Amino acid sequence: LFLSGLGLYYSFSGAKERDVSLFYFAGHGGAYDGALYGVDNKYVYPSQLRDALLGIPGKVIVILECCHSGSMVTANGSDSPEETGSPDDFNRAIVDAFSGYTIPIDSEDDEDSLKDNTGELRESKFIVLTACKKYEESWNWWYYGSKSDQSFGTFTKAMFNGLGCKWSSGVYSGSSPCDKNRDGVASLGECYSYIYNHASRLNEKMGGSNIQHCMYYGDKSYK
């Protein structure tokens, strides 16, 4: 159903042009083709996902927590990894599946330090946030027994922290650290910048050296 687009069609069948739809995928991602894999071993390629989501009226926010999810913005025809893995190298990629993407131009946790790279504007209806770059993995940490409620995906926990939510309960703490301009509303760009600067720190805190850089494409000021 998902491959044929029927699953998405039924899920978003009530959407109107003024609506905002959210597509959130947490699962496995293919290392070379960027495909999203389901529990039944079926998969969907970035271009297939894009074509299916194009049929949904209005704005569509796409959040992908899976390994190699940065394949949504990869050079056409490219199947080789970035040599250094730096954001500047990734900046040279041609947008393939969605719209422009954004990267921080320095290490400051500041929305103003984001740099836009506009791609296919005919698909500007999309805002996409991925957990990592194309040749990176999206890390998860697992506990069992009495500590099972402390298990988390690095990307999602960084997002929760930035939005001021307690991981164990999801309860809002009253303030959002990612709200850098203190206007009381966290933009997706502010959220992205916070995750970018904190995800790898979470991995280090867990005792690993696993670096992952989330990617963002679309209007960074979107509230």
N, C-alpha and C positions, 0 to 999 in steps of 0.2 A: 504494500500500500504506500509506503513512504517513497519508494523509488518511482512509483508511477505518479506521485504528487497527490494522490487521493487522500492520504493521511493528513497532509497539510491543508488540503482543500476543506476537509470537514472540520479541522481544528479551528480554522480562521474564517469559516463561511459567513460569519455575521459581521465581519469587519467592514467599515465604511471609510470613505476618503479622509475624513477628519479624525479617524481613530489612530491609535498607536498600538501596534502588535509586538509582542515579545516572543522571540524564539530562543530558548535556552537549551543548549545541549551539553550534557556531561557524560563522557564516555571515552571511547578509544578513537585515535586518529592515525591515519596511515602516514608512514615516514616519507614516502616519495611522491605520493599523489594527492595528499591532503584529504583523502576520503574520510568520512565519518562512519564509524562502524557501530552497528546495533548489537544487541544481545543475541540476535538470531543469525549473526554473521553476515547479514546483508549490509550493504554500504551505499553511500551516496557521495558523488564527487562534488567539489566546490561549485562547478558550473551548473550541475543539476540542482543543487540547493538554491543557487541564485535564481535560476529559471523558475523554480517552484515558488520562491518567495516574491518574485516579481508579480505574480498573479494576485497577491494580497493587496487590497486597496489601502492607501494611507502610508504612514511611516512605519518602518519595520526595524526594530532593535534586535540584533543578533548577538548572543553571548555564547562563546564556545569554550568550554573547559575540557580540553583534550590535548594530547600530545600532537605536535606539528600543526596546530590550528592556524599558525601564521601562513599556511599555504593558501589562505584566502587572498593573500596579496603576494603573488610570486610572479617572476618574469615569465612571459609567454614562452613556452617551449623549453624552459630551463629545468634541468633535473640534477644540477650540481649544487652542493651546499655552499653557503657563504664561507669564504676562506678564513675570515677572522671572527665571524659571528657578531661583529659590532653593529650598532644601530646605523652607523654611517654607510656600511656596506649594504645593509638591507634597504637603505634609503634609495639606492639606485635601481631597485626592482621596479618592474612595470606592473601596475595594478591589473590583475587578471579577472578576478571574480566580482568584486564589489566596487567601492568608490575610492577616494583618496584615503591615505592612511597618515597617521600622526606619530611622531616620536619626540621624546624630550631631546633638546639639543645640549643639555648639560645635566649634571647630577642633582640639581636643585629640585626639591619637591614643590614645584611652582607651576601652576597652569600656564603662566605667561612664557614659560621656557619651552612650550610645545611648538613644533614646526609642522606645518601642513604640507602635504604632497597630494595634489589633486589628481584624480584618475578619471575614470569614465563618469562624467557628471550626469549622464542620462540615467544613472542608477543612484542618484544622490538621495533617493528615498531611504537608503540603508544607513544605519549606524551600527558598526560591528566592533566588538571587543573580543579579542582572543587571549587565551591564557599564556601563549608563548609564541616565539618565532617559528618559522617553518622547520628548522632543523634542531629544535629544542624539545624537551619533554615537559609535560605538565605534571608536577609532582604531587603525590598524595602520601599522607602519613597515617599509619593505622595502629590503633591500640585495641587490646582485647580485655575482656573481663570488666573490672570496676572502672577502667579508664577508657572504655569504648566511646564514651561521649566526647572524648578529646580528639578523636580522629578527625582529620580534615584534609581538604584539598588546598594546596598553598594559595592558588589564585582566589578561590572563594573566601578563604579566611582573611586574606589581605583586603578583599573588598568589604567584608563584614567589619573589619577593624577600621577601615577608612570611613565607613558610614556610621561608625559609632555604635555598632551592635555587639552584644555579648555572644560569643560563639556558641556557648552551651545552650542558650535559650533563644537567641535571636532578638532579645529585648533591646530596644533602643536606649542608649545610655544618657541621652539628652544633648549630645553635641557630636558633630561629625568632624574628625581630624582632617578629612580631605577637603572640607569647605574652606579653601585658602582665602577667599575674599570676604568671608564671614557675612555673606548675605542671607544665611539661613537656609539655603538650598544648594545641594551638591550637584554640580553639573556632571555630565558623563566624562567630560574632559578632566575635571578635577579628580574624579574617582579613578580614572585611568592613570593619571600622573602619580597618585598615591600608590596604586598597586604596583606600577612599574618600579618605584623606588623601594618597595617593602617586601615584595614576593621573595626575592633571593635572600633577603635578611631572615625571613621566616625559615627558609631551608637551612641556612647556616645555624640558626638557633636550634634546629632539630638535629644538628650534628652532621649535616651534609654540606657538600660544596656545589649543590645543584643550582645553576643559574638559569633563570627563565625570564624573558622579557615579554610582557604582554604587548599587544599591538592594538591600535585604535584607528578606525577610519570613519570619517563623517564629521558632522558639526560638533566640535568639542565644547561649544557653549550650550549644547542642548541640556535643558533642565529635566 
